[in-house]
Amino acid sequence: MAERKNITVNFYRLESSLDTFYQDLEFKLEALAEGGMDYGFFDGKSCELMFKIFEPIQSPERKLYLVSLIKEKIFLPVWYNREGLVQEAPLEGGSLGDVSYALIDTERQCILTLSGGFGPSVSGFSDFVRWLSGDSACGSSPIFIGNAYDQVNQWEIFRKINMSIEAPTGDFVSNVLDTDMGDNFKMLETLSGLKIDISVSMGHGKGSLDKAAVKNFIQSILDDNFAGKLKIMGKSFEEQATSEYDLYNARLKHKTEIVIAGTHISPDEARASLYEAYQLHLDDIEAAMQTGLEEE
């Protein structure tokens, strides 16, 4: 029976300081897809991931590459029947995992991902791009509406962080805890919860939270994409009035509904949702690419 599910398509810029990065990445994606090596395994930050490259979307101007990542499930379901038998799920010849998908446009230097209870986040796809390209310094950053992120990134004084971190289901709490900042959310596991709200500030005292740590924290939270809220308060100098931005809501994203015919989202279902979002927000993608080129 088909199931309707709300999902969000997230937009990111691919970033590298190497002049030939985007051409090299497209060449390698094409070589794998057409050379009979369209799947394989690589080491991500926290675990081994499987990748699979599907038939690209061909437009008159370029190819868009659909890639999936699969992460092995840590906590496996059980197999049971009507006679009351309960046992481990049969895994002969394979394993169980969580799958996620991304659409990569090397010419427009962007990557689109799905969120809504699926597998590895954009950080996993960044690991894939680093592994495939050989550029260990490359990465991704969210595409924002307006200049909220740029404003926050220019601040010298950070007064407060107010965030909400949420796992879509109990099965995904381990995914949250496995992220770079996961140790900060251990109470989810301790109390068997799905959502945690954290506020850290300077209180009534003057001064700033650790600037470098805050910026690193913000980047990690945005990459892992488990935040429901990420409000930052700060300013450029002490005498300036304090401003507040909700960086999670300032990101470019596309909310839609997907009909899942089987037990998991299929490549065709992912392809349709990602490509629809890509076409609807093409102007925003091109503006972000242009901004990136001007900054280089």
Salt bridges, closest charged atoms under 4 A:
GLU15 OE2 - ARG13 NH1 3.42
GLU30 OE2 - LYS63 NZ 2.72
GLU34 OE2 - LYS63 NZ 3.61
ASP38 OD2 - LYS52 NZ 3.60
GLU61 OE1 - ARG62 NH1 2.99
GLU61 OE1 - ARG108 NH2 3.83
ASP98 OD1 - LYS73 NZ 3.26
ASP105 OD1 - ARG62 NE 3.63
ASP105 OD2 - ARG108 NH1 3.83
GLU107 OE2 - ARG62 NH2 3.07
ASP127 OD1 - ARG130 NH2 2.70
GLU156 OE1 - LYS211 NZ 2.68
ASP178 OD2 - LYS71 NZ 3.41
ASP180 OD2 - LYS45 NZ 3.14
GLU238 OE2 - LYS235 NZ 3.60
GLU257 OE1 - ARG4 NH1 2.93
ASP268 OD1 - ARG271 NE 3.85
GLU276 OE1 - HIS254 NE2 3.83
ASP284 OD2 - HIS281 ND1 3.32
GLU286 OE2 - ARG108 NH2 2.70
